[in-house]
Amino acid sequence: MATPGTFLLIGGAAILGYLATRKKKTSSSGVSQCNPAPYTFDRPQVVARIDTYLDSGRREPAGIAQSVASDLFSPHPTGAAVAFPPLVNAQAGLPLPGVQCVFDLTGQTVLERMDERSIEPGPDPQPDGPVIFEKGKASDPGYPWNKPLIHEVNYPTPGMFFLVGQQVGQSGEGITNGSMMERAALGSALAMAGNFAGHEAWVKAPPADAGPEHPYYNANAKRLRKQMSRLIRYSPWNDQLYGQTDANKAGGNEEKGIDYMMEPCGRGLNWLPNHADNIGLLGQGEAPRRTTSLQGNKLQGAGGSRQMQLWIPAVNLALLGPNVPEASLTVTTNGMQWPTGDSTLVPVPQVWERGIQNPIAGAAQWGCPGVS
């Protein structure tokens, strides 16, 4: 699957000059005078990661250095999240030991590798112009719709974006947590598959006095809600913009004390209004931006004050149809692809290919293995 690059947050030309200056302080063999401890700088591993970005068309050395360093050297060996380029704050003990060195070495290796491959530095290719979001309905033909859509009444719908915190439905009710959202998205999917009748109770919160025999607690209903929840949380787009490790920010513990909104990879969505207006940024031709730490706290100077704007993955409706036995019903994106070959677990190419401005890269791989 194509992986869009991470966009640099500060002047690329300035960093390119900085890296060139730092390179002069090192030997031609790539062995620097700096000490990367407690890291181990594995140059072949770094070169292999650089090559993946070069092979994808990236050409801006500073941005490649930031992406590679973020991929391979965050978090710090002590467990702390690390931002690249390194934050400098002597009073706070930043950068942590080895951080500046591995960033310098990575930048040096980017320049060396581009020279080895006779690749000229230059700007990264970027899609031009704004991303235009249209209003849509679940009944519109052409599912999965290969264009950016928001439901006409902002209802969580597979294959569309959902704007948390804005009016939902004609009556104006709100969706304020992950459980409500997953139920709504599952209900939409079942309706789109022609299989909502008889399953209403699977997606409607039961009365407070409902016993375990209530259809809401049916094993298949619980399984499908969990599958929908995982798809939304661990869509690499949602996870990289909003994933975080604090269960309280994800909605707390549910269902007999299990961290339902965090499993299986230990991150949940951040339901606090600390995020950028990413739909607005895309509409201005810019990449969406992460504004919170891996712990879900506001990043200094990031300025986010919006609720999440989430991609609801386009699921395979054939596996939710009325002809499928209940025990075999499955919420999955398997078998669903965009024309680019990317899974519909990620947004439409017009959005996904813009990349994400992510200053923390706190997980080496966003998303969750096995969730599809």
C-alpha positions as CSV (number, residue, x, y, z in Angstrom):
1,M,0.0,0.0,0.0
2,A,1.3,3.4,-0.9
3,T,2.3,5.4,2.2
4,P,2.1,9.2,1.9
5,G,5.0,11.2,3.2
6,T,5.0,13.1,6.4
7,F,5.1,16.9,5.8
8,L,7.8,19.0,7.3
9,L,6.6,21.6,9.7
10,I,9.4,24.1,9.4
11,G,11.4,25.5,6.5
12,G,12.8,22.7,4.4
13,A,15.4,24.9,2.7
14,A,16.8,26.0,6.1
15,I,17.1,22.4,7.3
16,L,18.7,21.3,4.1
17,G,21.4,23.9,4.6
18,Y,21.7,22.8,8.2
19,L,22.1,19.2,7.2
20,A,24.8,20.1,4.7
21,T,26.6,22.0,7.3
22,R,26.4,19.1,9.8
23,K,27.7,16.8,7.1
24,K,30.9,18.7,6.9
25,K,31.6,17.6,10.5
26,T,31.5,13.9,9.6
27,S,33.7,11.6,7.7
28,S,33.0,10.4,4.1
29,S,32.4,6.9,5.5
30,G,29.3,8.2,7.3
31,V,30.7,7.5,10.7
32,S,29.9,10.6,12.7
33,Q,31.9,12.1,15.6
34,C,28.7,12.3,17.7
35,N,27.5,9.6,20.1
36,P,24.0,8.2,19.4
37,A,23.8,6.3,22.7
38,P,21.4,5.1,24.1
39,Y,20.4,4.5,20.5
40,T,22.1,2.1,18.1
41,F,22.4,3.7,14.7
42,D,22.0,0.8,12.2
43,R,23.0,2.5,8.9
44,P,21.8,-0.4,6.6
45,Q,18.4,-0.2,8.3
46,V,18.3,3.6,7.9
47,V,19.3,3.3,4.2
48,A,16.5,0.8,3.6
49,R,14.0,3.1,5.1
50,I,15.3,6.1,3.1
51,D,15.0,4.0,0.0
52,T,11.3,3.3,0.6
53,Y,10.7,7.1,0.6
54,L,13.0,7.7,-2.4
55,D,11.2,4.9,-4.3
56,S,7.8,6.5,-3.5
57,G,9.0,9.7,-5.2
58,R,10.1,11.8,-2.2
59,R,13.0,14.2,-3.0
60,E,13.1,16.7,-0.2
61,P,16.0,15.7,2.0
62,A,14.8,17.5,5.2
63,G,11.4,15.9,5.0
64,I,12.8,12.5,4.3
65,A,15.2,12.9,7.3
66,Q,12.3,13.8,9.5
67,S,10.2,10.9,8.3
68,V,13.0,8.3,8.7
69,A,14.1,9.6,12.1
70,S,10.5,9.6,13.3
71,D,9.9,6.1,12.0
72,L,13.0,4.5,13.5
73,F,13.9,6.6,16.6
74,S,10.7,7.5,18.3
75,P,9.9,6.7,21.0
76,H,13.2,7.2,22.8
77,P,14.8,4.1,24.4
78,T,13.6,5.4,27.7
79,G,10.0,5.3,26.4
80,A,9.5,9.0,26.0
81,A,8.0,10.3,22.8
82,V,10.5,12.2,20.6
83,A,9.8,14.8,18.0
84,F,12.0,15.4,14.9
85,P,13.5,17.8,14.3
86,P,14.5,17.7,17.9
87,L,13.0,20.1,20.4
88,V,15.6,22.2,22.1
89,N,14.9,23.2,25.7
90,A,17.8,23.0,28.0
91,Q,15.7,23.6,31.1
92,A,13.5,20.6,30.2
93,G,16.5,18.4,29.4
94,L,15.7,18.4,25.7
95,P,16.8,17.0,23.4
96,L,17.2,13.7,25.2
97,P,20.5,11.9,24.9
98,G,21.3,10.6,21.4
99,V,18.3,12.4,19.8
100,Q,20.3,15.2,18.1
101,C,22.9,12.7,17.0
102,V,20.6,10.2,15.3
103,F,18.8,13.1,13.6
104,D,22.2,14.4,12.3
105,L,23.2,11.0,11.2
106,T,19.9,10.4,9.5
107,G,20.1,13.7,7.6
108,Q,23.7,12.9,6.6
109,T,22.7,9.5,5.4
110,V,19.8,10.9,3.3
111,L,22.2,13.2,1.5
112,E,24.8,10.4,1.0
113,R,22.1,7.9,-0.2
114,M,20.7,10.4,-2.7
115,D,24.3,11.0,-4.0
116,E,24.9,7.2,-4.2
117,R,21.7,6.8,-6.3
118,S,22.4,10.0,-8.4
119,I,19.1,11.5,-7.2
120,E,19.0,15.3,-7.2
121,P,17.4,16.9,-4.1
122,G,14.2,18.8,-4.8
123,P,10.7,19.4,-3.6
124,D,8.4,16.4,-2.9
125,P,5.6,15.9,-5.4
126,Q,2.4,17.4,-4.0
127,P,-1.2,17.2,-5.3
128,D,-2.3,20.6,-6.4
129,G,-5.4,22.5,-5.4
130,P,-8.0,22.2,-2.7
131,V,-9.8,19.0,-1.8
132,I,-13.5,19.6,-2.4
133,F,-15.9,17.7,0.0
134,E,-19.4,17.1,-1.2
135,K,-22.6,16.1,0.6
136,G,-23.8,12.6,0.0
137,K,-26.4,10.0,1.0
138,A,-26.0,6.3,1.8
139,S,-28.2,5.5,-1.2
140,D,-26.1,7.4,-3.7
141,P,-24.9,5.0,-6.5
142,G,-21.2,4.2,-7.0
143,Y,-20.3,2.8,-3.5
144,P,-17.5,3.0,-2.5
145,W,-17.5,6.6,-3.7
146,N,-14.2,7.6,-5.1
147,K,-14.6,11.2,-3.9
148,P,-14.6,13.0,-0.5
149,L,-18.0,12.9,1.0
150,I,-19.7,14.0,4.2
151,H,-23.2,12.6,4.8
152,E,-25.9,15.3,4.1
153,V,-26.9,15.2,7.8
154,N,-23.5,14.2,9.1
155,Y,-24.5,10.7,10.1
156,P,-21.6,8.1,10.5
157,T,-21.7,6.3,7.2
158,P,-19.2,3.9,5.7
159,G,-17.2,5.5,2.9
160,M,-17.8,9.1,4.2
161,F,-16.2,11.5,6.7
162,F,-17.9,12.2,10.0
163,L,-17.5,15.5,11.9
164,V,-17.6,14.9,15.6
165,G,-19.2,17.7,17.6
166,Q,-21.5,18.9,14.8
167,Q,-25.2,18.3,14.5
168,V,-26.1,14.8,13.6
169,G,-29.4,14.0,11.9
170,Q,-32.5,16.2,11.4
171,S,-33.3,16.3,15.1
172,G,-29.8,17.6,16.0
173,E,-28.8,14.9,18.4
174,G,-25.1,14.6,19.1
175,I,-22.7,11.7,19.0
176,T,-20.3,12.2,21.9
177,N,-18.4,8.9,22.3
178,G,-17.0,5.9,20.4
179,S,-19.8,3.6,21.4
180,M,-22.5,5.8,19.9
181,M,-20.4,6.3,16.8
182,E,-19.8,2.6,16.2
183,R,-23.5,1.7,16.7
184,A,-24.5,4.4,14.2
185,A,-21.9,3.4,11.6
186,L,-22.9,-0.3,12.0
187,G,-26.5,0.6,11.6
188,S,-25.7,2.5,8.4
189,A,-23.7,-0.5,7.1
190,L,-26.5,-3.0,7.8
191,A,-29.0,-0.7,6.1
192,M,-26.8,-0.2,3.1
193,A,-26.4,-3.9,2.9
194,G,-30.2,-4.4,3.0
195,N,-30.0,-6.2,6.4
196,F,-31.1,-3.6,9.0
197,A,-34.6,-5.1,9.5
198,G,-34.5,-7.4,12.5
199,H,-31.2,-6.0,13.7
200,E,-32.3,-2.6,15.0
201,A,-31.7,-3.7,18.6
202,W,-28.1,-4.6,17.8
203,V,-27.3,-0.9,17.2
204,K,-29.7,0.9,19.7
205,A,-28.6,1.3,23.3
206,P,-30.6,-1.0,25.5
207,P,-32.7,0.1,28.4
208,A,-30.8,0.4,31.7
209,D,-32.6,-2.6,33.1
210,A,-32.1,-4.8,30.1
211,G,-30.7,-8.3,31.0
212,P,-28.2,-10.4,29.1
213,E,-30.9,-11.9,27.0
214,H,-31.5,-8.6,25.3
215,P,-30.6,-8.7,21.6
216,Y,-28.0,-5.9,22.1
217,Y,-25.9,-8.4,24.0
218,N,-26.2,-11.0,21.4
219,A,-22.7,-12.4,20.7
220,N,-22.9,-11.6,17.0
221,A,-24.1,-8.0,17.7
222,K,-21.2,-7.5,20.1
223,R,-18.7,-8.9,17.6
224,L,-19.9,-6.7,14.8
225,R,-19.8,-3.5,17.0
226,K,-16.3,-4.4,18.0
227,Q,-15.2,-4.9,14.4
228,M,-16.7,-1.6,13.4
229,S,-15.0,0.2,16.3
230,R,-11.6,-1.3,15.5
231,L,-11.9,-0.3,11.8
232,I,-12.6,3.3,12.7
233,R,-10.0,3.6,15.4
234,Y,-7.2,2.0,13.5
235,S,-7.8,3.4,10.1
236,P,-4.2,4.6,9.6
237,W,-5.6,8.1,8.8
238,N,-7.7,8.4,11.9
239,D,-5.0,6.8,14.1
240,Q,-2.2,9.0,12.9
241,L,-4.3,12.2,13.4
242,Y,-6.2,11.3,16.6
243,G,-4.8,8.0,18.1
244,Q,-3.5,8.3,21.7
245,T,-2.8,6.1,24.7
246,D,-5.0,7.6,27.4
247,A,-8.1,5.4,28.0
248,N,-9.9,8.3,29.7
249,K,-9.6,10.5,26.5
250,A,-10.9,7.6,24.5
251,G,-14.1,7.3,26.5
252,G,-12.9,5.2,29.5
253,N,-13.4,1.5,30.2
254,E,-16.5,-0.3,29.0
255,E,-17.9,-3.8,29.0
256,K,-16.8,-5.3,32.3
257,G,-13.7,-3.2,32.8
258,I,-12.0,-4.0,29.5
259,D,-10.3,-1.1,27.7
260,Y,-12.8,-1.6,24.9
261,M,-12.0,1.6,23.1
262,M,-8.2,0.9,23.2
263,E,-7.8,-2.8,22.2
264,P,-6.0,-4.5,20.6
265,C,-3.1,-2.1,19.9
266,G,-3.3,0.2,23.0
267,R,-4.6,3.4,21.3
268,G,-8.0,5.0,21.2
269,L,-9.4,8.1,19.6
270,N,-9.1,11.4,21.4
271,W,-12.6,12.8,22.1
272,L,-11.3,16.1,23.5
273,P,-11.6,19.3,21.3
274,N,-7.9,19.6,20.8
275,H,-7.6,19.0,17.0
276,A,-7.1,21.0,13.8
277,D,-9.8,21.7,11.3
278,N,-8.5,19.1,9.0
279,I,-11.4,19.3,6.5
280,G,-10.7,23.0,6.3
281,L,-7.0,22.5,5.8
282,L,-7.7,20.0,3.0
283,G,-10.1,22.5,1.5
284,Q,-7.3,25.1,1.4
285,G,-5.0,22.6,-0.4
286,E,-3.0,21.8,2.8
287,A,-2.3,18.4,4.4
288,P,-4.2,17.5,7.6
289,R,-2.3,18.2,10.8
290,R,-1.9,16.3,14.1
291,T,-2.0,18.7,17.1
292,T,-1.8,16.3,20.1
293,S,0.9,14.2,21.7
294,L,0.8,10.4,21.8
295,Q,-0.7,10.8,25.3
296,G,-3.5,12.9,23.8
297,N,-2.4,16.3,25.2
298,K,-2.2,19.5,23.2
299,L,1.1,20.1,21.5
300,Q,2.6,23.4,22.5
301,G,1.8,26.0,19.8
302,A,-0.3,23.6,17.8
303,G,-3.5,25.5,18.4
304,G,-6.0,22.8,17.8
305,S,-9.5,23.5,19.2
306,R,-11.8,21.3,17.0
307,Q,-13.3,17.9,17.5
308,M,-12.2,15.0,15.4
309,Q,-13.1,14.7,11.7
310,L,-13.0,11.0,11.1
311,W,-12.9,8.7,8.1
312,I,-15.5,5.9,8.4
313,P,-14.0,3.0,6.3
314,A,-15.9,1.7,3.4
315,V,-16.8,-1.8,4.4
316,N,-17.6,-4.8,2.3
317,L,-21.4,-4.8,2.2
318,A,-21.6,-8.2,0.6
319,L,-20.5,-9.7,3.9
320,L,-23.3,-8.0,5.8
321,G,-26.2,-8.9,3.5
322,P,-29.4,-10.7,4.4
323,N,-28.2,-13.9,2.7
324,V,-25.3,-14.2,5.1
325,P,-25.9,-16.3,8.2
326,E,-25.7,-14.1,11.4
327,A,-22.7,-16.0,12.7
328,S,-20.8,-15.2,9.4
329,L,-21.7,-11.5,9.2
330,T,-18.4,-9.5,9.2
331,V,-17.5,-5.8,9.3
332,T,-14.4,-5.7,7.1
333,T,-12.7,-3.8,4.3
334,N,-11.3,-7.0,2.8
335,G,-12.0,-7.0,-0.9
336,M,-12.5,-3.3,-1.0
337,Q,-9.9,-1.1,-2.8
338,W,-9.5,2.3,-4.4
339,P,-8.3,2.6,-8.0
340,T,-4.8,3.2,-6.6
341,G,-4.8,-0.2,-5.0
342,D,-5.1,1.2,-1.4
343,S,-7.6,-0.4,0.9
344,T,-10.7,1.5,1.8
345,L,-9.5,1.3,5.3
346,V,-7.9,4.7,4.4
347,P,-9.7,7.6,2.8
348,V,-10.2,8.2,-0.9
349,P,-7.0,8.9,-2.8
350,Q,-7.7,12.7,-3.0
351,V,-7.3,12.8,0.8
352,W,-4.9,10.0,1.6
353,E,-2.3,11.1,-0.9
354,R,-2.0,14.5,0.7
355,G,-0.2,12.9,3.6
356,I,-0.4,14.1,7.2
357,Q,1.6,16.8,9.0
358,N,2.6,14.7,12.1
359,P,5.3,16.1,14.4
360,I,5.4,13.1,16.8
361,A,5.3,9.9,14.8
362,G,4.9,8.2,18.2
363,A,4.2,4.8,16.7
364,A,6.5,3.2,14.1
365,Q,3.4,2.0,12.3
366,W,0.1,3.7,12.5
367,G,-2.9,1.5,12.3
368,C,-3.1,-1.9,13.9
369,P,-1.9,-5.2,12.4
370,G,-4.7,-7.5,11.6
371,V,-7.4,-4.9,11.6
372,S,-8.8,-4.7,8.1
